[in-house]
């Protein structure tokens, strides 16, 4: 392998001075503010917004829509609002923050 593989969807918005580590997937309509740092092997799902100065630790999953089991008493109709993380937040290694968490 000559160089590490990242995937940044063309419809994602990446602010100035962002640092994105290896093996990261940034899906459509994601918005990263300025000076955001994203660790290795991170997946950021559609519509997620990270404010300026956010740091995301390695192996994190952000903004995935939850899928309740068929037998669950929780019923979700349609899609939930996207994940929004405010400025200067630190998200630790291995974090899983589903949509619609808000900081």
N, CA, C and O atoms as a GROMACS GRO file, in nm:
protein
  412
    1UNK      N    1   0.085  -0.117   0.000
    1UNK     CA    2   0.000   0.000   0.000
    1UNK      C    3   0.090   0.124   0.000
    1UNK      O    4   0.173   0.142   0.090
    2UNK      N    5   0.074   0.207  -0.100
    2UNK     CA    6   0.157   0.326  -0.111
    2UNK      C    7   0.115   0.437  -0.018
    2UNK      O    8   0.200   0.503   0.042
    3UNK      N    9  -0.013   0.458  -0.004
    3UNK     CA   10  -0.059   0.564   0.085
    3UNK      C   11  -0.188   0.522   0.154
    3UNK      O   12  -0.264   0.442   0.100
    4UNK      N   13  -0.211   0.575   0.272
    4UNK     CA   14  -0.332   0.538   0.345
    4UNK      C   15  -0.457   0.582   0.272
    4UNK      O   16  -0.456   0.676   0.193
    5UNK      N   17  -0.564   0.511   0.299
    5UNK     CA   18  -0.690   0.537   0.230
    5UNK      C   19  -0.785   0.611   0.323
    5UNK      O   20  -0.812   0.567   0.435
    6UNK      N   21  -0.836   0.724   0.276
    6UNK     CA   22  -0.944   0.798   0.341
    6UNK      C   23  -1.052   0.816   0.237
    6UNK      O   24  -1.026   0.815   0.117
    7UNK      N   25  -1.173   0.834   0.283
    7UNK     CA   26  -1.280   0.870   0.191
    7UNK      C   27  -1.352   0.992   0.247
    7UNK      O   28  -1.410   0.988   0.355
    8UNK      N   29  -1.346   1.100   0.172
    8UNK     CA   30  -1.420   1.222   0.206
    8UNK      C   31  -1.518   1.246   0.091
    8UNK      O   32  -1.477   1.271  -0.022
    9UNK      N   33  -1.646   1.238   0.122
    9UNK     CA   34  -1.750   1.256   0.019
    9UNK      C   35  -1.740   1.396  -0.039
    9UNK      O   36  -1.715   1.492   0.035
   10UNK      N   37  -1.759   1.411  -0.170
   10UNK     CA   38  -1.752   1.543  -0.232
   10UNK      C   39  -1.852   1.643  -0.176
   10UNK      O   40  -1.830   1.764  -0.186
   11UNK      N   41  -1.962   1.596  -0.118
   11UNK     CA   42  -2.063   1.687  -0.062
   11UNK      C   43  -2.034   1.722   0.084
   11UNK      O   44  -2.115   1.790   0.148
   12UNK      N   45  -1.921   1.676   0.138
   12UNK     CA   46  -1.882   1.714   0.275
   12UNK      C   47  -1.811   1.849   0.270
   12UNK      O   48  -1.748   1.884   0.171
   13UNK      N   49  -1.822   1.925   0.380
   13UNK     CA   50  -1.755   2.054   0.391
   13UNK      C   51  -1.647   2.043   0.498
   13UNK      O   52  -1.676   2.009   0.613
   14UNK      N   53  -1.523   2.071   0.460
   14UNK     CA   54  -1.410   2.061   0.552
   14UNK      C   55  -1.352   2.200   0.571
   14UNK      O   56  -1.311   2.265   0.475
   15UNK      N   57  -1.348   2.247   0.697
   15UNK     CA   58  -1.296   2.380   0.727
   15UNK      C   59  -1.144   2.389   0.713
   15UNK      O   60  -1.077   2.289   0.690
   16UNK      N   61  -1.093   2.509   0.727
   16UNK     CA   62  -0.949   2.533   0.715
   16UNK      C   63  -0.874   2.469   0.832
   16UNK      O   64  -0.926   2.458   0.943
   17UNK      N   65  -0.751   2.426   0.804
   17UNK     CA   66  -0.658   2.372   0.903
   17UNK      C   67  -0.709   2.245   0.971
   17UNK      O   68  -0.671   2.217   1.084
   18UNK      N   69  -0.795   2.168   0.904
   18UNK     CA   70  -0.840   2.040   0.961
   18UNK      C   71  -0.733   1.935   0.936
   18UNK      O   72  -0.664   1.936   0.835
   19UNK      N   73  -0.721   1.843   1.031
   19UNK     CA   74  -0.628   1.733   1.021
   19UNK      C   75  -0.708   1.603   1.028
   19UNK      O   76  -0.778   1.577   1.126
   20UNK      N   77  -0.697   1.522   0.923
   20UNK     CA   78  -0.773   1.398   0.914
   20UNK      C   79  -0.674   1.283   0.902
   20UNK      O   80  -0.596   1.277   0.806
   21UNK      N   81  -0.676   1.191   0.999
   21UNK     CA   82  -0.581   1.080   1.001
   21UNK      C   83  -0.625   0.968   0.906
   21UNK      O   84  -0.728   0.978   0.840
   22UNK      N   85  -0.545   0.863   0.901
   22UNK     CA   86  -0.565   0.753   0.807
   22UNK      C   87  -0.692   0.672   0.833
   22UNK      O   88  -0.741   0.663   0.945
   23UNK      N   89  -0.742   0.614   0.725
   23UNK     CA   90  -0.855   0.519   0.727
   23UNK      C   91  -0.983   0.579   0.783
   23UNK      O   92  -1.059   0.512   0.853
   24UNK      N   93  -1.006   0.705   0.753
   24UNK     CA   94  -1.124   0.778   0.800
   24UNK      C   95  -1.226   0.790   0.687
   24UNK      O   96  -1.190   0.810   0.571
   25UNK      N   97  -1.354   0.778   0.723
   25UNK     CA   98  -1.462   0.793   0.626
   25UNK      C   99  -1.549   0.911   0.670
   25UNK      O  100  -1.601   0.912   0.781
   26UNK      N  101  -1.564   1.009   0.582
   26UNK     CA  102  -1.649   1.126   0.608
   26UNK      C  103  -1.756   1.126   0.499
   26UNK      O  104  -1.726   1.146   0.381
   27UNK      N  105  -1.880   1.104   0.540
   27UNK     CA  106  -1.990   1.086   0.444
   27UNK      C  107  -2.051   1.220   0.401
   27UNK      O  108  -2.008   1.327   0.443
   28UNK      N  109  -2.153   1.210   0.315
   28UNK     CA  110  -2.213   1.329   0.254
   28UNK      C  111  -2.276   1.422   0.358
   28UNK      O  112  -2.329   1.380   0.460
   29UNK      N  113  -2.267   1.550   0.326
   29UNK     CA  114  -2.328   1.658   0.404
   29UNK      C  115  -2.275   1.668   0.547
   29UNK      O  116  -2.340   1.727   0.634
   30UNK      N  117  -2.157   1.612   0.572
   30UNK     CA  118  -2.088   1.634   0.699
   30UNK      C  119  -2.023   1.771   0.691
   30UNK      O  120  -1.976   1.812   0.585
   31UNK      N  121  -2.020   1.842   0.803
   31UNK     CA  122  -1.957   1.974   0.808
   31UNK      C  123  -1.857   1.977   0.923
   31UNK      O  124  -1.894   1.963   1.039
   32UNK      N  125  -1.729   1.993   0.889
   32UNK     CA  126  -1.625   2.009   0.990
   32UNK      C  127  -1.587   2.156   0.994
   32UNK      O  128  -1.558   2.217   0.891
   33UNK      N  129  -1.587   2.214   1.114
   33UNK     CA  130  -1.546   2.353   1.131
   33UNK      C  131  -1.396   2.368   1.110
   33UNK      O  132  -1.330   2.276   1.061
   34UNK      N  133  -1.343   2.482   1.146
   34UNK     CA  134  -1.200   2.507   1.133
   34UNK      C  135  -1.124   2.439   1.246
   34UNK      O  136  -1.175   2.422   1.357
   35UNK      N  137  -0.999   2.399   1.216
   35UNK     CA  138  -0.907   2.343   1.316
   35UNK      C  139  -0.960   2.216   1.382
   35UNK      O  140  -0.934   2.193   1.500
   36UNK      N  141  -1.034   2.135   1.309
   36UNK     CA  142  -1.085   2.007   1.361
   36UNK      C  143  -0.978   1.900   1.340
   36UNK      O  144  -0.913   1.896   1.235
   37UNK      N  145  -0.960   1.814   1.440
   37UNK     CA  146  -0.867   1.702   1.430
   37UNK      C  147  -0.946   1.573   1.440
   37UNK      O  148  -1.020   1.551   1.536
   38UNK      N  149  -0.932   1.487   1.339
   38UNK     CA  150  -1.003   1.359   1.334
   38UNK      C  151  -0.898   1.248   1.337
   38UNK      O  152  -0.809   1.245   1.253
   39UNK      N  153  -0.910   1.157   1.434
   39UNK     CA  154  -0.814   1.048   1.450
   39UNK      C  155  -0.826   0.940   1.344
   39UNK      O  156  -0.905   0.951   1.250
   40UNK      N  157  -0.746   0.834   1.361
   40UNK     CA  158  -0.743   0.720   1.270
   40UNK      C  159  -0.871   0.637   1.280
   40UNK      O  160  -0.928   0.623   1.388
   41UNK      N  161  -0.915   0.583   1.167
   41UNK     CA  162  -1.024   0.486   1.162
   41UNK      C  163  -1.154   0.541   1.221
   41UNK      O  164  -1.222   0.472   1.298
   42UNK      N  165  -1.188   0.663   1.187
   42UNK     CA  166  -1.311   0.727   1.234
   42UNK      C  167  -1.414   0.726   1.121
   42UNK      O  168  -1.378   0.746   1.005
   43UNK      N  169  -1.540   0.702   1.155
   43UNK     CA  170  -1.649   0.712   1.057
   43UNK      C  171  -1.744   0.821   1.103
   43UNK      O  172  -1.792   0.820   1.216
   44UNK      N  173  -1.771   0.917   1.013
   44UNK     CA  174  -1.862   1.028   1.043
   44UNK      C  175  -1.978   1.018   0.944
   44UNK      O  176  -1.960   1.032   0.823
   45UNK      N  177  -2.098   0.995   0.997
   45UNK     CA  178  -2.217   0.969   0.916
   45UNK      C  179  -2.281   1.097   0.863
   45UNK      O  180  -2.254   1.206   0.914
   46UNK      N  181  -2.367   1.084   0.760
   46UNK     CA  182  -2.426   1.200   0.692
   46UNK      C  183  -2.494   1.300   0.785
   46UNK      O  184  -2.564   1.263   0.880
   47UNK      N  185  -2.470   1.428   0.755
   47UNK     CA  186  -2.536   1.537   0.826
   47UNK      C  187  -2.470   1.580   0.955
   47UNK      O  188  -2.509   1.681   1.014
   48UNK      N  189  -2.369   1.506   1.001
   48UNK     CA  190  -2.303   1.539   1.127
   48UNK      C  191  -2.230   1.673   1.115
   48UNK      O  192  -2.171   1.703   1.011
   49UNK      N  193  -2.236   1.754   1.222
   49UNK     CA  194  -2.170   1.884   1.225
   49UNK      C  195  -2.073   1.885   1.343
   49UNK      O  196  -2.113   1.859   1.457
   50UNK      N  197  -1.945   1.916   1.317
   50UNK     CA  198  -1.845   1.932   1.421
   50UNK      C  199  -1.800   2.077   1.421
   50UNK      O  200  -1.754   2.128   1.319
   51UNK      N  201  -1.813   2.144   1.535
   51UNK     CA  202  -1.776   2.285   1.545
   51UNK      C  203  -1.626   2.306   1.539
   51UNK      O  204  -1.548   2.210   1.536
   52UNK      N  205  -1.585   2.432   1.538
   52UNK     CA  206  -1.443   2.468   1.532
   52UNK      C  207  -1.367   2.408   1.651
   52UNK      O  208  -1.416   2.406   1.763
   53UNK      N  209  -1.246   2.359   1.623
   53UNK     CA  210  -1.158   2.313   1.729
   53UNK      C  211  -1.193   2.179   1.792
   53UNK      O  212  -1.135   2.144   1.895
   54UNK      N  213  -1.285   2.104   1.733
   54UNK     CA  214  -1.322   1.973   1.788
   54UNK      C  215  -1.209   1.873   1.762
   54UNK      O  216  -1.144   1.877   1.658
   55UNK      N  217  -1.186   1.784   1.859
   55UNK     CA  218  -1.091   1.674   1.845
   55UNK      C  219  -1.167   1.544   1.858
   55UNK      O  220  -1.242   1.525   1.954
   56UNK      N  221  -1.147   1.452   1.764
   56UNK     CA  222  -1.212   1.321   1.765
   56UNK      C  223  -1.104   1.214   1.778
   56UNK      O  224  -1.014   1.208   1.694
   57UNK      N  225  -1.113   1.131   1.882
   57UNK     CA  226  -1.015   1.024   1.904
   57UNK      C  227  -1.030   0.912   1.803
   57UNK      O  228  -1.132   0.899   1.735
   58UNK      N  229  -0.924   0.830   1.793
   58UNK     CA  230  -0.922   0.716   1.702
   58UNK      C  231  -1.040   0.621   1.725
   58UNK      O  232  -1.096   0.614   1.835
   59UNK      N  233  -1.078   0.550   1.619
   59UNK     CA  234  -1.178   0.442   1.624
   59UNK      C  235  -1.314   0.487   1.676
   59UNK      O  236  -1.382   0.412   1.745
   60UNK      N  237  -1.354   0.608   1.643
   60UNK     CA  238  -1.484   0.661   1.686
   60UNK      C  239  -1.586   0.654   1.573
   60UNK      O  240  -1.550   0.651   1.455
   61UNK      N  241  -1.714   0.649   1.611
   61UNK     CA  242  -1.825   0.648   1.516
   61UNK      C  243  -1.919   0.760   1.556
   61UNK      O  244  -1.970   0.763   1.668
   62UNK      N  245  -1.943   0.853   1.464
   62UNK     CA  246  -2.023   0.971   1.495
   62UNK      C  247  -2.144   0.982   1.402
   62UNK      O  248  -2.130   0.973   1.280
   63UNK      N  249  -2.262   1.001   1.461
   63UNK     CA  250  -2.380   1.038   1.385
   63UNK      C  251  -2.458   0.927   1.319
   63UNK      O  252  -2.545   0.955   1.236
   64UNK      N  253  -2.431   0.801   1.352
   64UNK     CA  254  -2.507   0.692   1.291
   64UNK      C  255  -2.649   0.691   1.347
   64UNK      O  256  -2.669   0.706   1.468
   65UNK      N  257  -2.746   0.674   1.259
   65UNK     CA  258  -2.886   0.665   1.302
   65UNK      C  259  -2.908   0.534   1.378
   65UNK      O  260  -2.866   0.429   1.330
   66UNK      N  261  -2.973   0.538   1.495
   66UNK     CA  262  -2.997   0.414   1.569
   66UNK      C  263  -3.101   0.327   1.500
   66UNK      O  264  -3.190   0.377   1.431
   67UNK      N  265  -3.089   0.198   1.518
   67UNK     CA  266  -3.184   0.100   1.462
   67UNK      C  267  -3.235   0.012   1.575
   67UNK      O  268  -3.168  -0.084   1.612
   68UNK      N  269  -3.352   0.043   1.631
   68UNK     CA  270  -3.407  -0.041   1.737
   68UNK      C  271  -3.443  -0.180   1.683
   68UNK      O  272  -3.477  -0.196   1.566
   69UNK      N  273  -3.434  -0.279   1.770
   69UNK     CA  274  -3.473  -0.415   1.733
   69UNK      C  275  -3.623  -0.420   1.702
   69UNK      O  276  -3.699  -0.335   1.748
   70UNK      N  277  -3.664  -0.519   1.624
   70UNK     CA  278  -3.806  -0.532   1.590
   70UNK      C  279  -3.892  -0.550   1.714
   70UNK      O  280  -4.009  -0.510   1.716
   71UNK      N  281  -3.836  -0.610   1.818
   71UNK     CA  282  -3.911  -0.634   1.941
   71UNK      C  283  -3.901  -0.520   2.041
   71UNK      O  284  -3.957  -0.527   2.150
   72UNK      N  285  -3.829  -0.414   2.004
   72UNK     CA  286  -3.810  -0.300   2.094
   72UNK      C  287  -3.941  -0.224   2.116
   72UNK      O  288  -4.024  -0.216   2.025
   73UNK      N  289  -3.958  -0.170   2.236
   73UNK     CA  290  -4.075  -0.086   2.263
   73UNK      C  291  -4.055   0.055   2.208
   73UNK      O  292  -4.150   0.133   2.199
   74UNK      N  293  -3.930   0.088   2.171
   74UNK     CA  294  -3.899   0.219   2.112
   74UNK      C  295  -3.925   0.211   1.962
   74UNK      O  296  -3.872   0.124   1.894
   75UNK      N  297  -4.005   0.301   1.912
   75UNK     CA  298  -4.035   0.306   1.769
   75UNK      C  299  -3.986   0.440   1.713
   75UNK      O  300  -4.016   0.546   1.769
   76UNK      N  301  -3.912   0.434   1.604
   76UNK     CA  302  -3.859   0.555   1.540
   76UNK      C  303  -3.924   0.568   1.404
   76UNK      O  304  -3.915   0.477   1.321
   77UNK      N  305  -3.989   0.680   1.380
   77UNK     CA  306  -4.053   0.708   1.251
   77UNK      C  307  -3.961   0.801   1.172
   77UNK      O  308  -3.937   0.914   1.213
   78UNK      N  309  -3.909   0.755   1.060
   78UNK     CA  310  -3.824   0.838   0.976
   78UNK      C  311  -3.686   0.860   1.038
   78UNK      O  312  -3.647   0.790   1.131
   79UNK      N  313  -3.614   0.958   0.984
   79UNK     CA  314  -3.480   0.986   1.033
   79UNK      C  315  -3.483   1.086   1.146
   79UNK      O  316  -3.569   1.175   1.151
   80UNK      N  317  -3.389   1.071   1.237
   80UNK     CA  318  -3.373   1.165   1.348
   80UNK      C  319  -3.284   1.280   1.304
   80UNK      O  320  -3.216   1.270   1.203
   81UNK      N  321  -3.283   1.391   1.380
   81UNK     CA  322  -3.194   1.503   1.346
   81UNK      C  323  -3.048   1.458   1.353
   81UNK      O  324  -3.016   1.363   1.424
   82UNK      N  325  -2.959   1.526   1.281
   82UNK     CA  326  -2.818   1.487   1.280
   82UNK      C  327  -2.747   1.520   1.411
   82UNK      O  328  -2.796   1.599   1.493
   83UNK      N  329  -2.632   1.459   1.428
   83UNK     CA  330  -2.545   1.485   1.542
   83UNK      C  331  -2.481   1.622   1.525
   83UNK      O  332  -2.430   1.653   1.417
   84UNK      N  333  -2.482   1.704   1.630
   84UNK     CA  334  -2.418   1.836   1.628
   84UNK      C  335  -2.328   1.846   1.751
   84UNK      O  336  -2.374   1.832   1.864
   85UNK      N  337  -2.198   1.870   1.728
   85UNK     CA  338  -2.100   1.883   1.836
   85UNK      C  339  -2.048   2.026   1.836
   85UNK      O  340  -2.003   2.076   1.734
   86UNK      N  341  -2.056   2.091   1.952
   86UNK     CA  342  -2.014   2.230   1.965
   86UNK      C  343  -1.863   2.249   1.961
   86UNK      O  344  -1.787   2.152   1.967
   87UNK      N  345  -1.821   2.373   1.952
   87UNK     CA  346  -1.680   2.410   1.939
   87UNK      C  347  -1.597   2.362   2.058
   87UNK      O  348  -1.644   2.357   2.172
   88UNK      N  349  -1.472   2.326   2.026
   88UNK     CA  350  -1.369   2.291   2.125
   88UNK      C  351  -1.404   2.171   2.212
   88UNK      O  352  -1.356   2.160   2.325
   89UNK      N  353  -1.486   2.081   2.160
   89UNK     CA  354  -1.520   1.958   2.231
   89UNK      C  355  -1.415   1.852   2.202
   89UNK      O  356  -1.365   1.842   2.090
   90UNK      N  357  -1.381   1.772   2.303
   90UNK     CA  358  -1.290   1.659   2.285
   90UNK      C  359  -1.372   1.531   2.295
   90UNK      O  360  -1.438   1.506   2.396
   91UNK      N  361  -1.367   1.450   2.190
   91UNK     CA  362  -1.437   1.322   2.185
   91UNK      C  363  -1.330   1.214   2.199
   91UNK      O  364  -1.239   1.206   2.117
   92UNK      N  365  -1.342   1.131   2.301
   92UNK     CA  366  -1.238   1.033   2.332
   92UNK      C  367  -1.229   0.919   2.233
   92UNK      O  368  -1.318   0.899   2.150
   93UNK      N  369  -1.120   0.844   2.244
   93UNK     CA  370  -1.095   0.728   2.160
   93UNK      C  371  -1.206   0.624   2.178
   93UNK      O  372  -1.246   0.595   2.291
   94UNK      N  373  -1.253   0.569   2.068
   94UNK     CA  374  -1.353   0.463   2.071
   94UNK      C  375  -1.494   0.509   2.102
   94UNK      O  376  -1.581   0.427   2.132
   95UNK      N  377  -1.519   0.639   2.096
   95UNK     CA  378  -1.652   0.692   2.128
   95UNK      C  379  -1.753   0.655   2.019
   95UNK      O  380  -1.720   0.651   1.900
   96UNK      N  381  -1.875   0.628   2.061
   96UNK     CA  382  -1.986   0.606   1.968
   96UNK      C  383  -2.095   0.705   2.007
   96UNK      O  384  -2.158   0.692   2.112
   97UNK      N  385  -2.117   0.805   1.921
   97UNK     CA  386  -2.217   0.908   1.946
   97UNK      C  387  -2.322   0.901   1.835
   97UNK      O  388  -2.299   0.951   1.725
   98UNK      N  389  -2.436   0.838   1.863
   98UNK     CA  390  -2.538   0.826   1.759
   98UNK      C  391  -2.610   0.958   1.737
   98UNK      O  392  -2.607   1.047   1.821
   99UNK      N  393  -2.674   0.968   1.623
   99UNK     CA  394  -2.764   1.080   1.599
   99UNK      C  395  -2.884   1.055   1.689
   99UNK      O  396  -2.923   0.938   1.701
  100UNK      N  397  -2.945   1.148   1.750
  100UNK     CA  398  -2.932   1.291   1.748
  100UNK      C  399  -2.870   1.350   1.875
  100UNK      O  400  -2.926   1.444   1.932
  101UNK      N  401  -2.758   1.299   1.921
  101UNK     CA  402  -2.691   1.358   2.038
  101UNK      C  403  -2.659   1.504   2.008
  101UNK      O  404  -2.635   1.542   1.894
  102UNK      N  405  -2.658   1.586   2.113
  102UNK     CA  406  -2.618   1.727   2.100
  102UNK      C  407  -2.527   1.761   2.216
  102UNK      O  408  -2.550   1.720   2.330
  103UNK      N  409  -2.422   1.836   2.185
  103UNK     CA  410  -2.330   1.880   2.290
  103UNK      C  411  -2.371   2.017   2.335
  103UNK      O  412  -2.308   2.075   2.424
   0.00000   0.00000   0.00000
